[in-house]
């Protein structure tokens, strides 16, 4: 069926209605766009504010991380040891060369002795160099993994003692960064006169935070430290009285139950076999046990490192329970 024709007035009304609806839709669209723009602006400003607030913290953390990473964390290797003790190595090479040269001009019995001396000097150089390489370049000494056995809970608030060459504070601080550390330099040129110490100290100067001290005056309050670390430091005190004063000072600054960790070569069969007469620079095990006992410290752990180095852990006595004021006896638990 044919639809009736539309009158002009109906057409105009329809057009007006469409225009009104279109205008309303445009207004709704414009309002929605404005709202979306406002939300985007607010989000952008919020993000920019958060980034500007976070950036300084991230930069600070990155600087702290970089400062920690740039610290060296290893012991001197065989090259450094040879550098510090080069006169001894030069004397060994000279003795070997002189023995071989003399053996060509001496009579047969004397020549045999000269050759034997040259061979002995060369063998001692080779064995001591190989042993030094093994201990300082290849063993766990340089990683400080062994220290976890002596200090299961870590060093806590600790002192690191050195006698001119500090190679323990940096690796210990890197391994336990949240444990407060103080570094004390015991170097005294009047007591430690060996050239190797002077050369080592020149090559590796003390860290800026190092405190000056002495074997009889550690710069720490009584009972203020959980641990004292003496890594290749105590043997530079050549007199027994000086070593005893050092151990007494360590006992003074330790808290009840605190530990002194002592790391040294010993004058024993293994070190004598590879270092020969050089092992006389080390002290026997009984020397360290006697010094610790004299300061009231007792041995709680002992560990061999690389077959040639010994680490001791000596503990201070714990606090005893208070005595009863009426009977003079300790209270029952």
URQUIMO-V684208 format. One record per residue. N is the residue number from 1. RES is the residue in one small letter. PHI is phi as a letter, one per 30 degrees, with the letter a starting at -180 (none if undefined). Layout:
N;RES;PHI, N;RES;PHI
This chain:
1;x;none, 2;x;d, 3;x;d, 4;x;d, 5;x;d, 6;x;d, 7;x;d, 8;x;e, 9;x;d, 10;x;d, 11;x;d, 12;x;d, 13;x;d, 14;x;d, 15;x;d, 16;x;d, 17;x;d, 18;x;d, 19;x;d, 20;x;d, 21;x;d, 22;x;d, 23;x;d, 24;x;d, 25;x;d, 26;x;d, 27;x;d, 28;x;d, 29;x;d, 30;x;d, 31;x;d, 32;x;d, 33;x;d, 34;x;d, 35;x;d, 36;x;d, 37;x;d, 38;x;d, 39;x;d, 40;x;d, 41;x;d, 42;x;d, 43;x;d, 44;x;d, 45;x;d, 46;x;d, 47;x;d, 48;x;d, 49;x;d, 50;x;d, 51;x;d, 52;x;d, 53;x;d, 54;x;d, 55;x;e, 56;x;d, 57;x;d, 58;x;d, 59;x;d, 60;x;d, 61;x;d, 62;x;d, 63;x;d, 64;x;d, 65;x;d, 66;x;d, 67;x;d, 68;x;d, 69;x;d, 70;x;d, 71;x;d, 72;x;d, 73;x;b, 74;x;b, 75;x;d, 76;x;d, 77;x;c, 78;x;d, 79;x;d, 80;x;d, 81;x;d, 82;x;d, 83;x;d, 84;x;d, 85;x;c, 86;x;e, 87;x;d, 88;x;d, 89;x;d, 90;x;d, 91;x;d, 92;x;d, 93;x;d, 94;x;d, 95;x;d, 96;x;d, 97;x;d, 98;x;d, 99;x;d, 100;x;d, 101;x;d, 102;x;d, 103;x;d, 104;x;d, 105;x;c, 106;x;c, 107;x;d, 108;x;e, 109;x;d, 110;x;d, 111;x;d, 112;x;d, 113;x;d, 114;x;d, 115;x;d, 116;x;d, 117;x;d, 118;x;d, 119;x;d, 120;x;d, 121;x;d, 122;x;d, 123;x;d, 124;x;d, 125;x;d, 126;x;d, 127;x;d, 128;x;d, 129;x;d, 130;x;d, 131;x;d, 132;x;d, 133;x;d, 134;x;d, 135;x;d, 136;x;c, 137;x;c, 138;x;c, 139;x;d, 140;x;d, 141;x;e, 142;x;d, 143;x;c, 144;x;i, 145;x;d, 146;x;d, 147;x;d, 148;x;d, 149;x;d, 150;x;d, 151;x;b, 152;x;e, 153;x;c, 154;x;i, 155;x;d, 156;x;i, 157;x;d, 158;x;b, 159;x;c, 160;x;c, 161;x;c, 162;x;b, 163;x;b, 164;x;j, 165;x;b, 166;x;c, 167;x;b, 168;x;c, 169;x;d, 170;x;d, 171;x;d, 172;x;d, 173;x;d, 174;x;d, 175;x;d, 176;x;b, 177;x;d, 178;x;c, 179;x;c, 180;x;e, 181;x;b, 182;x;b, 183;x;c, 184;x;b, 185;x;c, 186;x;c, 187;x;e, 188;x;b, 189;x;d, 190;x;d, 191;x;c, 192;x;c, 193;x;c, 194;x;d, 195;x;d, 196;x;d, 197;x;d, 198;x;d, 199;x;d, 200;x;d, 201;x;d, 202;x;d, 203;x;d, 204;x;b, 205;x;d, 206;x;e, 207;x;d, 208;x;e, 209;x;d, 210;x;d, 211;x;c, 212;x;d, 213;x;a, 214;x;b, 215;x;d, 216;x;c, 217;x;a, 218;x;d, 219;x;d, 220;x;a, 221;x;d, 222;x;d, 223;x;i, 224;x;c, 225;x;b, 226;x;d, 227;x;b, 228;x;b, 229;x;c, 230;x;b, 231;x;c, 232;x;h, 233;x;c, 234;x;d, 235;x;d, 236;x;d, 237;x;d, 238;x;d, 239;x;c, 240;x;d, 241;x;d, 242;x;d, 243;x;d, 244;x;d, 245;x;d, 246;x;d, 247;x;d, 248;x;d, 249;x;d, 250;x;d, 251;x;d, 252;x;d, 253;x;d, 254;x;d, 255;x;d, 256;x;e, 257;x;i, 258;x;d, 259;x;b, 260;x;c, 261;x;c, 262;x;c, 263;x;b, 264;x;a, 265;x;d, 266;x;c, 267;x;d, 268;x;b, 269;x;d, 270;x;d, 271;x;d, 272;x;d, 273;x;d, 274;x;c, 275;x;c, 276;x;i, 277;x;d, 278;x;d, 279;x;d, 280;x;d, 281;x;d, 282;x;d, 283;x;c, 284;x;d, 285;x;e, 286;x;d, 287;x;d, 288;x;d, 289;x;d, 290;x;d, 291;x;d, 292;x;d, 293;x;d, 294;x;d, 295;x;c, 296;x;i, 297;x;c, 298;x;b, 299;x;d, 300;x;c, 301;x;a, 302;x;b, 303;x;b, 304;x;c, 305;x;b, 306;x;i, 307;x;i, 308;x;b, 309;x;c, 310;x;c, 311;x;c, 312;x;c, 313;x;b, 314;x;c, 315;x;c, 316;x;d, 317;x;d, 318;x;d, 319;x;d, 320;x;d, 321;x;d, 322;x;d, 323;x;d, 324;x;d, 325;x;d, 326;x;c, 327;x;c, 328;x;i, 329;x;c, 330;x;d, 331;x;d, 332;x;d, 333;x;d
